[in-house]
Structure formats: structure tokens, C-alpha cells
């Protein structure tokens, strides 16, 4: 699916997918990706809200979104929305809250279609950062580190 906007972020670019009424997806893209102006009023609103958050982590993102996931994934995503800005939970702690396993929570985190809005970066391993976007490479973890540091400023 093509993007309805691509905006700059301190760690690269964000590709935005939306309908006329809902945010559908956010993807982390390489810095070399060209920006794309918003093509609709909804895309403009999403870009404005994300840019406000990137400038000030205390900005509360309030966007209508549509999620397409399993019952378990939706439970995990809903629980992540309750983790306050600047705080974290481990995969195990979140799993205990919803009656799941840490591994299943990690899989759902990696499948989150709207990172930042649903703050999967706030879920960490008990002995470190854990992964991000089903990855544990330097690029993915650098984004997670930036988001966590941004929220602790």
C-alpha cells in the first residue's frame, strides 16, 4: 500500500497510511526516503500530531485509528496504550496483566501497525531493551532508544 504522507523524524522518516477517517499504519523508513506531502485532510492531521509528539513527548497523540489484528494482538495493543509516557513495562509484566506469555506479547509488539501511537517502544526485556519491529539490530534499537530517551526528557 502506498503512503498518504512521508515525514521526517530525528531517526529517519515515517511513512503514514490512512483512510479518509482513520490512521491505518506507520512505517519507519530510511533517512534517504523522500518526504511526501499529505494527500488528504486526515493525513495532514496525522502528520501534525506526530510532528507535535516528536517535538514534545508530552504531547498526547489523539488520532482515530483502525486496527487489523487477532484478538490477542488487539489486547496487547490496548494494554500498551495504558503505559504512561516516560515509563516502561517488561514483556513479562505486560503479559501478566493480560494473562498471556512474554513471547506472545513480544510477537504482538512486533506486529503493531501504528508504532508511536501505540507505544510498543515502552515494552522492554527484563534484562535490556528487547527487540523492536521484530528486529534487534542497531538501526531498530536506535529508534527505540531515541523514543524512550525523548519521553524521559
Backbone torsions as a table, in degrees:
resi	resn	phi	psi	omega
1	UNK	NA	135.4	178.8
2	UNK	-74.4	165.0	-179.5
3	UNK	-92.0	146.7	175.0
4	UNK	-91.0	-8.1	174.4
5	UNK	-169.6	153.3	170.9
6	UNK	-135.7	122.9	-177.6
7	UNK	-121.3	158.5	177.3
8	UNK	-80.5	145.9	173.7
9	UNK	-136.8	161.3	-178.4
10	UNK	-59.7	-20.4	-176.2
11	UNK	-111.2	8.4	-178.5
12	UNK	146.8	-138.2	178.3
13	UNK	-125.6	157.4	175.5
14	UNK	-117.9	122.3	174.7
15	UNK	-92.8	126.0	-175.0
16	UNK	-108.0	128.7	171.9
17	UNK	-118.1	133.8	-179.6
18	UNK	-154.6	162.1	169.3
19	UNK	-96.2	-168.4	176.5
20	UNK	-71.9	-15.4	-174.6
21	UNK	-126.1	-14.4	-172.5
22	UNK	-142.9	147.8	167.8
23	UNK	-72.9	131.7	-178.4
24	UNK	-113.1	-30.2	-178.1
25	UNK	-168.1	151.9	173.5
26	UNK	-132.8	129.7	177.1
27	UNK	-122.9	140.5	173.8
28	UNK	-81.5	125.8	-176.4
29	UNK	-121.0	157.7	178.9
30	UNK	-63.0	153.3	-179.5
31	UNK	-57.4	-32.4	-177.0
32	UNK	-73.4	-9.7	178.5
33	UNK	-63.6	138.4	179.9
34	UNK	-74.7	139.9	173.0
35	UNK	-64.2	152.4	177.0
36	UNK	-134.1	122.4	-179.5
37	UNK	-63.7	151.4	178.3
38	UNK	-59.5	140.3	-176.9
39	UNK	-100.6	-1.8	-178.9
40	UNK	-150.8	168.0	177.2
41	UNK	-62.2	-39.2	179.2
42	UNK	-64.6	-43.9	178.3
43	UNK	-60.8	-39.9	177.4
44	UNK	-61.4	-43.4	-179.5
45	UNK	-64.8	-41.0	179.1
46	UNK	-63.9	-47.7	179.0
47	UNK	-58.6	-44.7	-179.6
48	UNK	-61.9	-42.7	-179.3
49	UNK	-67.4	-43.5	179.1
50	UNK	-66.5	-40.8	177.9
51	UNK	-64.4	-36.9	177.2
52	UNK	-64.6	-41.3	177.2
53	UNK	-64.9	-43.2	-179.2
54	UNK	-64.4	-27.9	176.6
55	UNK	-81.4	-32.7	-176.1
56	UNK	-149.7	107.6	-176.5
57	UNK	-62.1	-19.4	179.0
58	UNK	-75.6	-11.3	176.1
59	UNK	-64.6	124.3	-179.9
60	UNK	-86.6	117.1	179.1
61	UNK	-73.4	126.3	-178.4
62	UNK	-133.5	85.3	-177.4
63	UNK	-124.3	141.4	172.3
64	UNK	-72.3	135.7	179.2
65	UNK	-139.3	159.7	177.5
66	UNK	-123.6	127.0	-179.0
67	UNK	-108.9	140.7	176.9
68	UNK	-124.2	97.7	-178.7
69	UNK	-156.1	175.4	177.5
70	UNK	-70.7	168.7	177.5
71	UNK	-57.7	-44.4	-180.0
72	UNK	-63.5	-46.3	179.4
73	UNK	-58.4	-45.0	180.0
74	UNK	-62.5	-36.4	176.3
75	UNK	-63.5	-43.9	178.7
76	UNK	-64.3	-47.6	-178.4
77	UNK	-60.7	-41.0	178.1
78	UNK	-63.5	-42.5	179.7
79	UNK	-64.0	-36.4	178.9
80	UNK	-64.2	-30.7	178.6
81	UNK	-63.3	-19.9	-178.6
82	UNK	-90.0	-3.3	178.0
83	UNK	-81.5	117.6	-177.2
84	UNK	-64.1	150.3	175.2
85	UNK	-54.7	134.0	178.7
86	UNK	87.4	-2.9	179.0
87	UNK	-118.8	161.8	177.9
88	UNK	-134.1	160.2	168.0
89	UNK	-129.0	152.2	173.0
90	UNK	-80.7	162.3	176.3
91	UNK	-56.0	-40.5	179.7
92	UNK	-65.5	-41.8	178.8
93	UNK	-63.2	-43.7	179.0
94	UNK	-66.3	-39.5	178.3
95	UNK	-60.1	-43.1	-179.8
96	UNK	-62.8	-39.4	179.9
97	UNK	-60.3	-36.1	-174.0
98	UNK	-108.8	5.0	178.2
99	UNK	71.7	46.6	-177.7
100	UNK	-131.0	-166.6	175.2
101	UNK	-111.9	156.3	-179.8
102	UNK	-60.6	-40.6	-179.6
103	UNK	-64.2	-42.5	179.0
104	UNK	-65.0	-37.0	176.8
105	UNK	-64.7	-43.4	178.7
106	UNK	-60.6	-40.2	177.6
107	UNK	-63.9	-43.6	178.9
108	UNK	-65.3	-38.3	176.7
109	UNK	-59.4	-44.9	-178.9
110	UNK	-66.1	-23.2	179.9
111	UNK	-94.6	4.8	-178.8
112	UNK	-59.5	118.4	-177.2
113	UNK	-77.5	-17.9	-177.3
114	UNK	-130.8	65.2	177.4
115	UNK	-58.1	158.4	-172.2
116	UNK	80.3	-56.2	178.1
117	UNK	-66.1	-50.4	167.8
118	UNK	-97.9	107.6	-165.0
119	UNK	-78.9	71.6	178.6
120	UNK	-64.3	-21.4	177.9
121	UNK	-65.0	-17.1	-179.8
122	UNK	-84.2	1.7	177.5
123	UNK	-107.5	123.6	-172.3
124	UNK	-128.5	166.9	174.7
125	UNK	-75.3	160.8	-179.6
126	UNK	-72.7	-19.3	179.8
127	UNK	-121.5	23.7	179.9
128	UNK	162.5	-163.4	-176.3
129	UNK	-68.9	-29.3	-170.3
130	UNK	79.7	-154.3	179.9
131	UNK	-104.8	-173.9	177.6
132	UNK	-159.3	123.3	179.3
133	UNK	64.7	36.5	-176.0
134	UNK	62.4	25.5	-178.8
135	UNK	-134.9	157.2	174.3
136	UNK	-133.1	22.1	179.3
137	UNK	-80.5	169.1	-175.7
138	UNK	-58.9	-40.5	-177.7
139	UNK	-63.7	-46.8	-179.3
140	UNK	-65.3	-45.6	-178.3
141	UNK	-69.0	-27.5	175.8
142	UNK	-64.3	-37.8	176.9
143	UNK	-65.3	-46.6	180.0
144	UNK	-60.6	-44.3	178.5
145	UNK	-60.6	-43.4	-179.4
146	UNK	-61.4	-47.0	-178.4
147	UNK	-61.7	-43.1	179.2
148	UNK	-66.1	-43.1	178.8
149	UNK	-64.7	-41.1	178.9
150	UNK	-57.7	-40.3	-177.6
151	UNK	-77.8	-15.0	179.4
152	UNK	-95.8	-3.4	-179.6
153	UNK	-70.5	NA	NA
